[in-house]
């Protein structure tokens, strides 16, 4: 029942946490440079694909999906998902210490709760054993 | 200039938010189920290389259905954001998705969602709501 993760697998989980939040931030930064996109001028989206920040953001999100799928192949969904939420904490901390934005008391409380939630599952088993389904994967 | 849309009713607001959450949960559970069936990607990559691992993933119907559900969730989120404030839609749909995923993982994937994992889902859910304030 106890599935301890190797350091390499913890790195994959770290990639899940970081790539999603950094990718979203890069996309957001790129789209502010591109400007607003209206429903009548969807062609602007193709111009956005030439923006280096948007391109980096897309590659980051591709990296997120690859590491997310890899993690799901050896860990439970309820183990991996809280890791994705940790990305919210990364964005909040980046905005506080890099962009010097103000973080309210509510947000600090939210950060503490998410860190606790991730800590709960990180200390538990990563995968549920299914004895009867041992031969199902062929 | 487009005309401002009329205020959205409570039922319509929550119907669109729940739709976002349900399609996201379906996407996550189908994708996780597909990866469970495919097996450890590290082992597949060791035997068949990166191309073999990619082929194993994209040839799974369950995975493709999961990606389709994720796409539906994305477009329903866009639709929701056109009618509901982002400060309500984003945290509400994310929180519902976290709790719904814990229940769906227990029911459909038969994961051992013990007290520790329920607490984690609850803490993350409340944390996401607080972060959006």
Interface residues (C-beta under 8 A of the other chain):
Chain A: X1 X69 X70 X72 X73 X74 X76 X77 X78 X79 X80 X81 X82 X85 X88 X92 X104 X106 X107 X109 X110 X111 X112 X113 X114 X116 X117 X118 X120 X121 X123 X124 X125 X128 X130 X136 X137
Chain B: X28 X29 X31 X32 X35 X36 X37 X38 X39 X40 X41 X42 X57 X94 X98 X101 X102 X105 X106 X109 X110 X111 X112 X113 X114 X116 X117 X119 X120 X121 X122 X123 X124 X126 X127 X128 X129 X130 X131 X132 X133
